[in-house]
Amino acid sequence: LAEAGRLLRPERIRIERRLLALERRYGGRAFSYVGSCLYCPEGSCTRPEGLPCRHPDRVRPSLEACGFDIGRTTSELFGIELKWGAEGKLPEYLTLVCGLFHDAGHVAWKE
């Protein structure tokens, strides 16, 4: 749904900036980016043509692309049931899930 993307975009930008900052600080690798890339205008991604990404310093794979079952993870670990839109209508609430994988010990994320 285009409306969900419009609503999530500002939060995605904020989260992605924070994750990249945590990567720089602790090392490791961030995973979060659900949906399409925020950095290339629609239809201009080079990846479908087999060409290198224009923004490898900013783009990260989604958790789903790495085999994570996000619905199961959110429900079992966090008690959050994902909601899905239907028939062109937004769900009751929207959820963004991200992760930072590293070996630097505990990382505090305070919002």
C-alpha positions as a Markdown table, in Angstrom:
| # | Residue | x | y | z |
|---|---|---|---|---|
| 1 | Leu | 0.0 | 0.0 | 0.0 |
| 2 | Ala | 1.4 | 3.4 | -1.0 |
| 3 | Glu | -0.1 | 5.0 | 2.1 |
| 4 | Ala | 1.8 | 2.7 | 4.4 |
| 5 | Gly | 5.0 | 3.5 | 2.6 |
| 6 | Arg | 4.3 | 7.2 | 2.9 |
| 7 | Leu | 3.7 | 6.9 | 6.6 |
| 8 | Leu | 6.7 | 4.7 | 7.3 |
| 9 | Arg | 9.2 | 6.6 | 5.2 |
| 10 | Pro | 10.2 | 9.2 | 7.8 |
| 11 | Glu | 10.6 | 6.5 | 10.5 |
| 12 | Arg | 12.6 | 4.3 | 8.1 |
| 13 | Ile | 15.0 | 7.2 | 7.4 |
| 14 | Arg | 15.4 | 7.9 | 11.1 |
| 15 | Ile | 16.0 | 4.2 | 12.0 |
| 16 | Glu | 18.4 | 3.6 | 9.1 |
| 17 | Arg | 20.5 | 6.6 | 10.1 |
| 18 | Arg | 20.6 | 5.3 | 13.7 |
| 19 | Leu | 21.5 | 1.8 | 12.6 |
| 20 | Leu | 24.3 | 3.0 | 10.3 |
| 21 | Ala | 25.7 | 5.1 | 13.2 |
| 22 | Leu | 25.6 | 2.0 | 15.5 |
| 23 | Glu | 27.4 | 0.0 | 12.8 |
| 24 | Arg | 30.2 | 2.7 | 12.7 |
| 25 | Arg | 30.4 | 2.7 | 16.5 |
| 26 | Tyr | 30.2 | -1.0 | 17.3 |
| 27 | Gly | 31.1 | -2.7 | 14.0 |
| 28 | Gly | 28.9 | -5.5 | 12.8 |
| 29 | Arg | 26.1 | -5.2 | 10.3 |
| 30 | Ala | 22.7 | -3.6 | 10.3 |
| 31 | Phe | 19.6 | -5.3 | 8.9 |
| 32 | Ser | 16.3 | -3.6 | 8.6 |
| 33 | Tyr | 15.4 | -2.2 | 5.3 |
| 34 | Val | 11.9 | -3.5 | 4.5 |
| 35 | Gly | 10.4 | -2.6 | 1.2 |
| 36 | Ser | 12.2 | -0.8 | -1.6 |
| 37 | Cys | 15.4 | 1.2 | -1.3 |
| 38 | Leu | 15.1 | 4.8 | -0.1 |
| 39 | Tyr | 18.1 | 6.0 | -2.0 |
| 40 | Cys | 17.3 | 5.6 | -5.7 |
| 41 | Pro | 14.3 | 7.1 | -7.4 |
| 42 | Glu | 11.6 | 4.6 | -8.3 |
| 43 | Gly | 12.6 | 2.5 | -11.3 |
| 44 | Ser | 16.2 | 3.6 | -11.3 |
| 45 | Cys | 17.8 | 0.8 | -9.3 |
| 46 | Thr | 20.8 | -0.7 | -11.0 |
| 47 | Arg | 20.5 | -4.1 | -9.3 |
| 48 | Pro | 17.8 | -5.6 | -11.6 |
| 49 | Glu | 20.2 | -5.1 | -14.5 |
| 50 | Gly | 22.9 | -7.0 | -12.6 |
| 51 | Leu | 24.9 | -3.8 | -12.0 |
| 52 | Pro | 26.5 | -2.8 | -8.7 |
| 53 | Cys | 24.4 | -0.8 | -6.2 |
| 54 | Arg | 24.9 | 3.0 | -6.4 |
| 55 | His | 24.7 | 3.3 | -2.6 |
| 56 | Pro | 26.5 | 0.2 | -1.0 |
| 57 | Asp | 27.5 | 2.4 | 2.0 |
| 58 | Arg | 23.9 | 2.9 | 2.9 |
| 59 | Val | 21.9 | 0.0 | 1.6 |
| 60 | Arg | 21.5 | -3.1 | 3.8 |
| 61 | Pro | 19.6 | -6.4 | 3.3 |
| 62 | Ser | 16.3 | -7.0 | 5.0 |
| 63 | Leu | 16.0 | -9.6 | 7.8 |
| 64 | Glu | 13.7 | -11.6 | 5.5 |
| 65 | Ala | 16.3 | -11.8 | 2.8 |
| 66 | Cys | 18.6 | -13.5 | 5.4 |
| 67 | Gly | 15.9 | -16.1 | 6.3 |
| 68 | Phe | 14.4 | -14.5 | 9.4 |
| 69 | Asp | 10.7 | -15.2 | 10.0 |
| 70 | Ile | 9.8 | -11.7 | 11.2 |
| 71 | Gly | 6.2 | -12.5 | 12.2 |
| 72 | Arg | 7.4 | -15.4 | 14.4 |
| 73 | Thr | 10.3 | -13.3 | 15.9 |
| 74 | Thr | 8.1 | -10.4 | 16.8 |
| 75 | Ser | 5.4 | -12.5 | 18.4 |
| 76 | Glu | 7.7 | -14.9 | 20.3 |
| 77 | Leu | 10.4 | -12.5 | 21.4 |
| 78 | Phe | 8.5 | -9.2 | 21.8 |
| 79 | Gly | 4.8 | -10.2 | 22.1 |
| 80 | Ile | 3.9 | -8.1 | 19.0 |
| 81 | Glu | 1.6 | -9.6 | 16.4 |
| 82 | Leu | 2.2 | -8.2 | 13.0 |
| 83 | Lys | -0.9 | -6.8 | 11.3 |
| 84 | Trp | -1.5 | -6.8 | 7.5 |
| 85 | Gly | -3.6 | -4.6 | 5.3 |
| 86 | Ala | -6.3 | -6.0 | 3.2 |
| 87 | Glu | -8.5 | -4.8 | 0.3 |
| 88 | Gly | -6.6 | -1.6 | 0.0 |
| 89 | Lys | -7.0 | -0.7 | 3.7 |
| 90 | Leu | -4.2 | -0.1 | 6.2 |
| 91 | Pro | -3.8 | -2.5 | 9.2 |
| 92 | Glu | -4.6 | -1.4 | 12.7 |
| 93 | Tyr | -1.0 | -0.5 | 13.2 |
| 94 | Leu | 2.3 | -0.5 | 11.3 |
| 95 | Thr | 5.5 | -2.2 | 12.7 |
| 96 | Leu | 9.1 | -1.8 | 11.6 |
| 97 | Val | 11.6 | -4.4 | 12.7 |
| 98 | Cys | 15.4 | -3.9 | 12.4 |
| 99 | Gly | 18.5 | -5.5 | 13.8 |
| 100 | Leu | 22.2 | -4.9 | 14.4 |
| 101 | Phe | 24.4 | -8.0 | 14.5 |
| 102 | His | 27.8 | -7.5 | 16.2 |
| 103 | Asp | 30.2 | -9.1 | 18.7 |
| 104 | Ala | 30.9 | -6.0 | 20.8 |
| 105 | Gly | 28.8 | -7.0 | 23.8 |
| 106 | His | 25.7 | -5.1 | 24.9 |
| 107 | Val | 24.5 | -2.1 | 22.7 |
| 108 | Ala | 22.0 | 0.2 | 24.3 |
| 109 | Trp | 19.5 | 1.8 | 22.0 |
| 110 | Lys | 17.6 | 4.5 | 23.7 |
| 111 | Glu | 14.8 | 6.5 | 22.0 |
